Amino acid sequence: MGLGGGSILIIGLVALLIFGPKKLPELGKAAGNTLREFKNATKGLADEDEDKKKSSKDQA
C-alpha cells in the first residue's frame, strides 16, 4: 500500500498551506542536507565494518 499520485498531491497542498510558498524551498533544502549527512554517516559505518572484517581475516 504505497502513496499514489493523489495522496502526494494532497500532502503537497497541505504542506503549502501550513508553511507557505516562501518557507517550503527552505524546508526541502534542509531535508536534503539531512538525508545527505545521514547517507554519509551510514556509508562511513559500513566502511568501518568492512575494514574490521578485512583486518580480522588478515590476523587469522
N, CA, C and O atoms as CSV, one atom per row, in Angstrom:
chain,resi,resn,atom,element,x,y,z
A,1,MET,N,N,0.842,-1.175,0.000
A,1,MET,CA,C,0.000,0.000,0.000
A,1,MET,C,C,0.887,1.238,0.000
A,1,MET,O,O,1.288,1.723,1.058
A,2,GLY,N,N,1.187,1.738,-1.171
A,2,GLY,CA,C,2.058,2.894,-1.312
A,2,GLY,C,C,1.268,4.176,-1.484
A,2,GLY,O,O,0.037,4.185,-1.483
A,3,LEU,N,N,2.003,5.235,-1.629
A,3,LEU,CA,C,1.381,6.531,-1.864
A,3,LEU,C,C,1.111,6.698,-3.346
A,3,LEU,O,O,1.998,6.512,-4.179
A,4,GLY,N,N,-0.122,7.051,-3.666
A,4,GLY,CA,C,-0.469,7.304,-5.048
A,4,GLY,C,C,-0.232,8.763,-5.399
A,4,GLY,O,O,0.159,9.562,-4.547
A,5,GLY,N,N,-0.467,9.099,-6.636
A,5,GLY,CA,C,-0.273,10.470,-7.099
A,5,GLY,C,C,-1.199,11.451,-6.398
A,5,GLY,O,O,-0.793,12.564,-6.065
A,6,GLY,N,N,-2.445,11.041,-6.172
A,6,GLY,CA,C,-3.398,11.915,-5.494
A,6,GLY,C,C,-3.011,12.189,-4.055
A,6,GLY,O,O,-3.169,13.306,-3.563
A,7,SER,N,N,-2.504,11.168,-3.380
A,7,SER,CA,C,-2.079,11.334,-1.985
A,7,SER,C,C,-0.892,12.287,-1.872
A,7,SER,O,O,-0.840,13.124,-0.971
A,8,ILE,N,N,0.044,12.151,-2.781
A,8,ILE,CA,C,1.211,13.035,-2.771
A,8,ILE,C,C,0.789,14.471,-3.058
A,8,ILE,O,O,1.317,15.405,-2.455
A,9,LEU,N,N,-0.149,14.649,-3.964
A,9,LEU,CA,C,-0.659,15.984,-4.284
A,9,LEU,C,C,-1.332,16.619,-3.073
A,9,LEU,O,O,-1.112,17.796,-2.791
A,10,ILE,N,N,-2.144,15.856,-2.361
A,10,ILE,CA,C,-2.815,16.371,-1.168
A,10,ILE,C,C,-1.804,16.734,-0.090
A,10,ILE,O,O,-1.931,17.779,0.548
A,11,ILE,N,N,-0.808,15.891,0.122
A,11,ILE,CA,C,0.231,16.175,1.114
A,11,ILE,C,C,0.974,17.456,0.737
A,11,ILE,O,O,1.260,18.283,1.603
A,12,GLY,N,N,1.285,17.622,-0.532
A,12,GLY,CA,C,1.968,18.831,-1.005
A,12,GLY,C,C,1.135,20.079,-0.785
A,12,GLY,O,O,1.659,21.111,-0.366
A,13,LEU,N,N,-0.165,19.995,-1.064
A,13,LEU,CA,C,-1.043,21.149,-0.861
A,13,LEU,C,C,-1.167,21.511,0.616
A,13,LEU,O,O,-1.157,22.689,0.971
A,14,VAL,N,N,-1.282,20.507,1.470
A,14,VAL,CA,C,-1.367,20.766,2.913
A,14,VAL,C,C,-0.071,21.403,3.413
A,14,VAL,O,O,-0.109,22.342,4.208
A,15,ALA,N,N,1.065,20.902,2.956
A,15,ALA,CA,C,2.356,21.482,3.345
A,15,ALA,C,C,2.460,22.925,2.864
A,15,ALA,O,O,2.981,23.780,3.581
A,16,LEU,N,N,1.969,23.203,1.655
A,16,LEU,CA,C,1.987,24.559,1.128
A,16,LEU,C,C,1.111,25.486,1.958
A,16,LEU,O,O,1.481,26.632,2.214
A,17,LEU,N,N,-0.042,24.998,2.377
A,17,LEU,CA,C,-0.930,25.813,3.213
A,17,LEU,C,C,-0.334,26.064,4.596
A,17,LEU,O,O,-0.466,27.163,5.135
A,18,ILE,N,N,0.313,25.069,5.168
A,18,ILE,CA,C,0.859,25.203,6.522
A,18,ILE,C,C,2.103,26.090,6.531
A,18,ILE,O,O,2.201,27.001,7.354
A,19,PHE,N,N,3.041,25.841,5.641
A,19,PHE,CA,C,4.327,26.515,5.689
A,19,PHE,C,C,4.419,27.733,4.783
A,19,PHE,O,O,5.252,28.606,5.025
A,20,GLY,N,N,3.601,27.821,3.759
A,20,GLY,CA,C,3.659,28.946,2.834
A,20,GLY,C,C,4.678,28.716,1.737
A,20,GLY,O,O,5.583,27.893,1.877
A,21,PRO,N,N,4.524,29.452,0.637
A,21,PRO,CA,C,5.402,29.235,-0.518
A,21,PRO,C,C,6.846,29.682,-0.296
A,21,PRO,O,O,7.747,29.186,-0.973
A,22,LYS,N,N,7.084,30.597,0.625
A,22,LYS,CA,C,8.452,31.079,0.855
A,22,LYS,C,C,9.254,30.104,1.714
A,22,LYS,O,O,10.468,29.988,1.544
A,23,LYS,N,N,8.597,29.410,2.624
A,23,LYS,CA,C,9.289,28.527,3.561
A,23,LYS,C,C,9.513,27.129,2.988
A,23,LYS,O,O,10.432,26.430,3.414
A,24,LEU,N,N,8.689,26.714,2.034
A,24,LEU,CA,C,8.759,25.355,1.501
A,24,LEU,C,C,10.115,25.011,0.860
A,24,LEU,O,O,10.635,23.927,1.126
A,25,PRO,N,N,10.710,25.879,0.031
A,25,PRO,CA,C,12.033,25.532,-0.523
A,25,PRO,C,C,13.111,25.389,0.555
A,25,PRO,O,O,14.006,24.553,0.431
A,26,GLU,N,N,13.028,26.199,1.606
A,26,GLU,CA,C,13.993,26.096,2.701
A,26,GLU,C,C,13.861,24.752,3.406
A,26,GLU,O,O,14.861,24.130,3.763
A,27,LEU,N,N,12.623,24.309,3.604
A,27,LEU,CA,C,12.396,23.018,4.249
A,27,LEU,C,C,12.896,21.876,3.380
A,27,LEU,O,O,13.462,20.912,3.894
A,28,GLY,N,N,12.695,21.970,2.080
A,28,GLY,CA,C,13.191,20.949,1.163
A,28,GLY,C,C,14.706,20.870,1.175
A,28,GLY,O,O,15.283,19.783,1.168
A,29,LYS,N,N,15.349,22.037,1.192
A,29,LYS,CA,C,16.813,22.070,1.234
A,29,LYS,C,C,17.329,21.466,2.531
A,29,LYS,O,O,18.298,20.707,2.522
A,30,ALA,N,N,16.686,21.798,3.650
A,30,ALA,CA,C,17.103,21.253,4.947
A,30,ALA,C,C,16.923,19.737,4.968
A,30,ALA,O,O,17.774,19.016,5.488
A,31,ALA,N,N,15.818,19.254,4.405
A,31,ALA,CA,C,15.581,17.807,4.365
A,31,ALA,C,C,16.633,17.115,3.501
A,31,ALA,O,O,17.107,16.036,3.855
A,32,GLY,N,N,17.001,17.725,2.372
A,32,GLY,CA,C,18.030,17.160,1.501
A,32,GLY,C,C,19.382,17.092,2.193
A,32,GLY,O,O,20.097,16.096,2.079
A,33,ASN,N,N,19.733,18.161,2.915
A,33,ASN,CA,C,21.009,18.173,3.643
A,33,ASN,C,C,21.027,17.099,4.729
A,33,ASN,O,O,22.040,16.433,4.941
A,34,THR,N,N,19.905,16.944,5.406
A,34,THR,CA,C,19.814,15.935,6.462
A,34,THR,C,C,19.984,14.533,5.887
A,34,THR,O,O,20.708,13.712,6.449
A,35,LEU,N,N,19.322,14.262,4.777
A,35,LEU,CA,C,19.447,12.947,4.144
A,35,LEU,C,C,20.870,12.699,3.659
A,35,LEU,O,O,21.375,11.582,3.772
A,36,ARG,N,N,21.521,13.728,3.122
A,36,ARG,CA,C,22.896,13.586,2.642
A,36,ARG,C,C,23.838,13.257,3.798
A,36,ARG,O,O,24.696,12.383,3.675
A,37,GLU,N,N,23.674,13.960,4.924
A,37,GLU,CA,C,24.521,13.699,6.086
A,37,GLU,C,C,24.287,12.288,6.634
A,37,GLU,O,O,25.233,11.599,7.016
A,38,PHE,N,N,23.026,11.869,6.668
A,38,PHE,CA,C,22.697,10.525,7.149
A,38,PHE,C,C,23.321,9.469,6.246
A,38,PHE,O,O,23.864,8.472,6.723
A,39,LYS,N,N,23.240,9.695,4.949
A,39,LYS,CA,C,23.808,8.754,3.985
A,39,LYS,C,C,25.320,8.651,4.159
A,39,LYS,O,O,25.879,7.554,4.149
A,40,ASN,N,N,25.974,9.796,4.317
A,40,ASN,CA,C,27.428,9.788,4.508
A,40,ASN,C,C,27.813,9.093,5.803
A,40,ASN,O,O,28.810,8.372,5.845
A,41,ALA,N,N,27.037,9.300,6.860
A,41,ALA,CA,C,27.335,8.668,8.146
A,41,ALA,C,C,27.167,7.153,8.062
A,41,ALA,O,O,28.002,6.412,8.580
A,42,THR,N,N,26.110,6.690,7.423
A,42,THR,CA,C,25.901,5.248,7.303
A,42,THR,C,C,26.944,4.630,6.385
A,42,THR,O,O,27.348,3.486,6.595
A,43,LYS,N,N,27.387,5.367,5.372
A,43,LYS,CA,C,28.437,4.862,4.494
A,43,LYS,C,C,29.738,4.713,5.284
A,43,LYS,O,O,30.473,3.742,5.109
A,44,GLY,N,N,30.009,5.676,6.146
A,44,GLY,CA,C,31.200,5.599,6.980
A,44,GLY,C,C,31.160,4.404,7.907
A,44,GLY,O,O,32.180,3.746,8.111
A,45,LEU,N,N,29.999,4.111,8.472
A,45,LEU,CA,C,29.859,2.950,9.346
A,45,LEU,C,C,30.062,1.654,8.568
A,45,LEU,O,O,30.701,0.725,9.062
A,46,ALA,N,N,29.524,1.591,7.362
A,46,ALA,CA,C,29.676,0.390,6.540
A,46,ALA,C,C,31.140,0.194,6.164
A,46,ALA,O,O,31.634,-0.934,6.147
A,47,ASP,N,N,31.837,1.295,5.861
A,47,ASP,CA,C,33.263,1.200,5.522
A,47,ASP,C,C,34.075,0.704,6.718
A,47,ASP,O,O,34.997,-0.096,6.553
A,48,GLU,N,N,33.737,1.175,7.916
A,48,GLU,CA,C,34.441,0.724,9.119
A,48,GLU,C,C,34.232,-0.767,9.350
A,48,GLU,O,O,35.163,-1.474,9.736
A,49,ASP,N,N,33.008,-1.248,9.113
A,49,ASP,CA,C,32.723,-2.675,9.276
A,49,ASP,C,C,33.551,-3.505,8.308
A,49,ASP,O,O,34.081,-4.551,8.681
A,50,GLU,N,N,33.665,-3.041,7.057
A,50,GLU,CA,C,34.452,-3.769,6.067
A,50,GLU,C,C,35.923,-3.788,6.463
A,50,GLU,O,O,36.599,-4.805,6.304
A,51,ASP,N,N,36.420,-2.663,6.978
A,51,ASP,CA,C,37.818,-2.601,7.412
A,51,ASP,C,C,38.078,-3.567,8.560
A,51,ASP,O,O,39.116,-4.228,8.597
A,52,LYS,N,N,37.133,-3.651,9.499
A,52,LYS,CA,C,37.288,-4.572,10.628
A,52,LYS,C,C,37.305,-6.017,10.156
A,52,LYS,O,O,38.087,-6.827,10.653
A,53,LYS,N,N,36.442,-6.343,9.195
A,53,LYS,CA,C,36.399,-7.708,8.673
A,53,LYS,C,C,37.700,-8.063,7.966
A,53,LYS,O,O,38.218,-9.170,8.115
A,54,LYS,N,N,38.227,-7.108,7.191
A,54,LYS,CA,C,39.472,-7.363,6.481
A,54,LYS,C,C,40.633,-7.547,7.449
A,54,LYS,O,O,41.473,-8.428,7.263
A,55,SER,N,N,40.677,-6.703,8.492
A,55,SER,CA,C,41.790,-6.807,9.429
A,55,SER,C,C,41.690,-8.091,10.260
A,55,SER,O,O,42.714,-8.667,10.627
A,56,SER,N,N,40.479,-8.540,10.558
A,56,SER,CA,C,40.349,-9.792,11.329
A,56,SER,C,C,40.717,-10.989,10.447
A,56,SER,O,O,41.251,-11.975,10.956
A,57,LYS,N,N,40.450,-10.930,9.164
A,57,LYS,CA,C,40.835,-12.011,8.249
A,57,LYS,C,C,42.353,-12.040,8.080
A,57,LYS,O,O,42.959,-13.108,7.986
A,58,ASP,N,N,42.961,-10.841,8.042
A,58,ASP,CA,C,44.417,-10.782,7.891
A,58,ASP,C,C,45.133,-11.350,9.109
A,58,ASP,O,O,46.202,-11.946,8.981
A,59,GLN,N,N,44.547,-11.166,10.290
A,59,GLN,CA,C,45.160,-11.651,11.519
A,59,GLN,C,C,45.003,-13.152,11.690
A,59,GLN,O,O,45.818,-13.788,12.359
A,60,ALA,N,N,43.978,-13.715,11.101
A,60,ALA,CA,C,43.697,-15.147,11.276
A,60,ALA,C,C,44.591,-16.019,10.438
A,60,ALA,O,O,44.473,-17.243,10.479
